[in-house]
Amino acid sequence: MLTLLARFLRALNSESGAWALAIAFVLGMIMGFTPLWRVHNLVILLIALLFRVNLSGFILSFVICSGIAYLLDPLFHQVGFAILSAESWQPVWQSMYSSAFWRVVQFHHTITLGSLVISLAFAPILALVSFWVVSQYRQRIQTWFNKLKIVQALKANRFWAIYSDLRG
């Protein structure tokens, strides 16, 4: 866990783009909010690996959002149920369910559909907010943070040794 945190801090302090970290957070959030063993999560993982997003940010976002997802499951269920039970969409859902591909994708499950819809709706907001946070951190907080006495004390700790080893 310390290694993951050290890699994340390394990415946060590196010269890599703030958008790369923001996209990693968004992909991790989508994968964390939705049930894990779904086809769309394989697609998200493939996107994360193909486009070489920051994996530490991706994993950290996934872990945090997986924990939050348990709290939001009732909301995901309500949204998914509302979408699946809408009268005007019934022919669409029936035709999708009759296809083997759509049954494998499992959008007929309320939590899967609700969590995917909510995470896709929240994705642009998280992307903009995380881009802004990373940019502000790099512009303002990073130098101030490094001057704190507790940070200087932590630099003598094992965590700093792991972080320093990753930088080299």
NORNORSUL-V752101 format. One line per field, one symbol per residue. ss: DSSP state (h for helix, s for strand, l for the rest). psi: psi as a letter, one per 20 degrees, with the letter a starting at -180 (. if undefined). burial: 1 if it has 24 or more other C-alpha atoms within 12 Angstrom, else 0. A space follows every 50 residues. Layout:
BEGIN
ss = ???
psi = ???
burial = ???
END
This chain:
BEGIN
ss = lhhhhhhhhhhhhllllhhhhhhhhhhhhhhhhlllllhhhhhhhhhhhh llllhhhhhhhhhhhhhhhhhhhhhhhhhhhhhhllhhhhhhhhhhhllh hhhhhllllhhhhhhhhhhhhhhhhhhhhhhhhhhhhhhhhhhhhhhlhh hhhhlllhhhhhhhhhhl
psi = hhgggghghghhiajqqhhghghggghhgghhhqqgmqhhhhggggghhg jlrohghggggggghhghhhhighggggggggghjpgiighghghghiph ghhhhkiipghggghggghhhighghggghggggghghhghggghiiqhh ghhhijrhghggghhhh.
burial = 00001111111110000111111111111111111101011001100100 00111111111110110010001011101110110000000000000000 00000111111111111110001001100110011001000000000000 000000000001100000
END
